[in-house]
Amino acid sequence: MFDRRKTDKSDGAAAEITLEGGRELKGRFILTPGRTLTELLNGSAIFIEFEPFGGERILIAKSAVQAIKPMDVPGLPSLPAGTKDTDAFDPYAILRIDRDAGAEEVRQAYLDLAKTYHPDRYATVELPPEVRAYLAAVARRINAAYEAVQDALKKRAARQDPVFTKAGQA
């Protein structure tokens, strides 16, 4: 999956930069995990590492940079965690089960998905912040789906036909 011994443990910030002579480059700044572009630019280093799109990494002197324009990178999709958004929230689809699934089938589906998407599973792996946020959002969504299906199972159990009725009563 990920090689933790790999020396290139970097993340990038896409940007368009203009250098002293008017030369423009599009690419990404190489950032160490957890650092922002602002921290990189305000740091004490004289050179910054930049990788043009489709090119080799280069070192650029901060003094040669005239302008930096961060490029639009799409943000995280909005993943509602609760059951308030009834149009987009289908707990059965999230858990990948049928609507008539039994309690044990629901529980097993929940456990399988929770093991796959739980953020603690990836705690020792260096991931970009947006991936960590996505994993956390999916885990919250799985938990909310499980709670919603559990509530539906309890209501279904309460509506079952009575086991015993008095003679003459329907």
Buried (B, 14 or more C-beta within 10 A) or exposed (E): EEEEEEEEEBBBBBBEBBBEEEEEBBBBBBBEEEBEBEEBBEEEEEEBBBBEEEEEEEEBEEEBBEEBEEEEEEEEEEBBBEEEEEEEBEBBEBBEBEEEBEEEEBBBBBEEBBEEBBBEEBEEEBBEEEBBBBBBBBBBBBBBBBBBBBEBBEEEEEEEEEEEEEEEEE
